[in-house]
Amino acid sequence: MTSKRPVELLIGYARENPTLDAAKARAMFEKFMAGGFSYDEISNRPDCPAYASAEVLAIILPLMIDEMLAREDTGNFLIYPMIAAVDPSGEGRAWMAERAEELAQLVDHEGAEKILRLLTVARADPPVPIERLDRIGAFWKGKAEASAPPS
């Protein structure tokens, strides 16, 4: 019998430095990974994505983007941690850059396209400097092009 490697729910920093917020985020991610994703729940706790591992983000980020765009909810504070999660510079934090690099390896073409759609929509009322959106967008455009299925 083979067993799958368990998905790491929290980033290493949160695992090494546990807090009450990290414990709450872990409980929410466990629920999400079991199929109980709730945009409303994560919207009410927008700081939780900061604790998510790249593995969790690769699964829930496309769901978050789909729901945010369907609701036309880009004014939601949740957009900030979503953009931070996909920023390859990691906002100058090594652990965030490492997580973004791992996320880029885990996300498929469709996921990269969804990230690009979020960044494009965010340009209408940029929650971060437009130069940052452009830089992040260029990174994910390269990822989407590299992961495109052969035609």
N, C-alpha and C positions, 0 to 999 in steps of 0.2 A: 504494500500500500504506500503510495506516495502522498506526501502532504505539501500543500502550497505554503510558500513562505508567507507569514502574516504581514499584512500591510502595516507599516509604521504610520501611526496616525499623526504624531506631533513631530515638529522639527527637533533636531538634536538639542538645540539650546533649551527648548521648553522641557524636554525629557530630563536634561541635566540640572535644570533650575526650576523644579516644579512650583507652581503657584496655584491659587484657587481658580484664577481665570483659565489657566492651562488645563486644569482638571475639568472645568465646565466645557471647554472647547473639545477636549477629548471625548467626553460623553456625547456631545452633539455629533462629532464625526463618527463615532461608533454607530449611532442611530442612522446617520446618512449612508454609511457604508453597508448597512443592513437593508437599504432600500427605502429608508424613511426621509429622503431629502425634503427639506422645507425651506423655500425661499423666504417666507415670512419669518421663520425662526432665525435664520442667519441674518436677515435684515435687521432684526431686533438686537443682534449682537455682532455688529459689523467688525469688531476687532478680532473676532475668532479666526478669520483666514490668516492672520499673522502667525498663528500657532500651527497651521496645517503643514504637514509634510508635502513634498512634491507629489508623492503618490496620491494623497488625498486630493490635492488641487487638480491633478490631471483628471480626476473623476468628477469632482463637483464644480470646477470652474466653468466647463461648458454648460452645465445645468444652470448655474448662476447667470451666465451671460444670456442664455436663451430666455430665461424668465425676466431678467432686467429689461431686455430689448422688447419682449412681448408686452410688458407692462408700460413701456416707455418711461422707465423709472431711473434714468441716468442721473437724476438729481439726488438719488439716495446716497447717503454717506458711504455705503458699501462699495461704491466705485473706487474710492481711494485705496483700500487694501487690495482690491482686485488689480488695479494698475500696478501697485507696489509688487504684487506677487509675480507679475510677468515682466518686470523691469530687470534686464540682464545686469544692470550696474548694481542692483541691490541697494540703491540709495546710499552707497558707501559702506554698507554693512556686509562683511564677508559671508555670514551665514545666509543672508538674503540672496546674494549673488550666487552662492552655491546651490541654493534651492531653485532659483530661476534657471540655472544651467541644467539641473536634473529634470526640472519640469519640461524644458525644451526637448530633452531626450525622450520623455515619456509621452508627450502630446503628439497625436497623429495629425495628418493633414487637415482633417475636419476641425479639430480643436484649434489648430493654428489659425484657420480661417475665421473661427468664431472670435478669437482674440483680436484679430484684425478688424472685424466688424465692430467690436466694442470700442476699439481705439478710434475708428473712423467716426462713429456716432459721438464719442466724447469730444471730438474736435469742434462740434457746434457750440458747446459751452464748456471749454476746457477746465477740468478740475485741477489740472497741474499745468505748468508751462507748456506751451505748444511745442517747443523745442524738445522737451522730454517725450511728449507723445510721438513726435516724428522719429526720434532715436529708437524708442521702443518698437514703433511700427516698422521701421526698417529691419530691425532684428527679426521680428515675427514674419515679415514678408519673405525674408530669406529662408526662414524655417519652413513656411508654407510652400514655397517654390521647390525647396529641396525634398520635401516629403510628398509632393504631388504624384499621384499615380501616373505611370507612363501612358502616353496617349497613342 
